[in-house]
């Protein structure tokens, strides 16, 4: 009787596994933030604010329409300085600079995230298969990768946009995804070759584990961190690429907001008002530096942890 009662008490005890797990994750996250140098904390905060503003730009209270040209209707001034209604001023056609910065961040981040997502996914899968199976499979995959790397991506972009007569964000992301995955595949293959020679992979082969299971359980999980680290480095490069394309008139079409497009459009009025060129330039500089600083810190932490092991 007492045993059943004890079992009943134990069975009725409330479990808080979900809460404790969430609390543990929050504690680890806070610990990571505390270990960051102050400059890395600033960069991390900047990226969080930038991503949040770009994501929720449509619902930010008081944010102007980035394409609205008030001077046409007589309720706006061109090249106006900062004011209560326009915190960063207006450009040469009286559009709100702050609104265009935020919506331009959305374009740059979508372009970069989509390219990295495709590159990491394809690079992990093909790189792992190529580096683990080797032989004919490796030769075939890497031959195709070499062909893709030998083709100039800018020429491909110009060809596709000319053929489709469109330079929308979707087209730019699709073309970039086509030409970016080979670089990720090379990183994945190099990591897979290294992982394939480790003792735990040899032990799995010795006990008769199938190659498919080894690939899914041992190779892919160990290749993913290296490819992801390369993807984080590529984020800053892709943001610069999108801004460069827009600056040259090869990016998203006007009047879609883009940091490179804002810099290009402000050149004709630099002697009148330099701020429409400075704000997107500073935003681009801070974003690229923040990504690089955060990636360098994460790489250093990973290296220290590996050395400790």
C-alpha positions, 0 to 999 in steps of 0.5 A: 500500500505504501509502495503504491502510494509512493509511486502515486506521489512520484507519478503526480510530481509536476515535471518542468523539463521544458521550463528548465531546458528553456532556462538553461538555453537562456542562461547559456545565451546570457553567458555568451553575451557576457564573454563578448568584448564590448565592440562585439556586443555593439556589433551584435546589437547593431545586427539585431536592430537592423534585422528587426527593423528590416523584418518589421518595417511595414508595421513600424509606427510613423515610418514613411513610405520609402517611395513617396515623393512629397515635393510632387504634391507640395508637402515635401522638400528635396535635400531637406536636413534632419527634422522631426518629420524626417529624422535623417532628412530627405533625398533629391526627390524628397523621399525619407532617407531613414525609410529607404535605409530600412527598406534597403536593409531588407533588400540586402539581407534577403539577398545575402540570407538567400544566397547563404542558405542555398550555399550552405544546404547544397554545399553540405550535401554535395561536399559531404557526398563528394568527400566521403564517397570519393572515386567516380562520384567525387570526380564527377561532382568536382568536375561540374563544380570546376565548370561552374567556377570557371564561368564569370558570375557577372556575365551570367547575371547580365545574361539572365537579366537581359534575357528576362528583361527584369532585375527584380530581387527574386531574379538576383537571388536566383542567379546568385544562388546558381553561382555561389554553391560551388564555393560552399561545395569545395569547403564541404568537400575539404571538411568531409575528407578530413572527417572521413579519416577520423577514428569514429568514422573508421570505427563505424565502418569496422562494425559494418555501418552502412555508408548512408548511415555514416554519411547522415550521422557522422559526416554531415553533422561535422561538415555543417559547422565549417560550411556555416562558418564560411556562409557567415563570412560570405554574408558580408561579401554578398551585402557588398555585392548587392550594393555594388550591383545597385550602384552600377545600375545592375541591382534591383530596379528603381524605385526599390530602395537599396543602399548602393542605389541610394549612394548612386542617386545622391552623387548628382547633388553632392555639392548641395547635400552630402548626407543622402550619400553619407547615411547609406555609406555609414550603414553599409560600413557598419553592417559589413564590419559587424558581420566580420567582427562577429564571425571573427569572435565566433571563430576565435571561440571555436578555436579555443574550445577545440584547443581545450578539448 
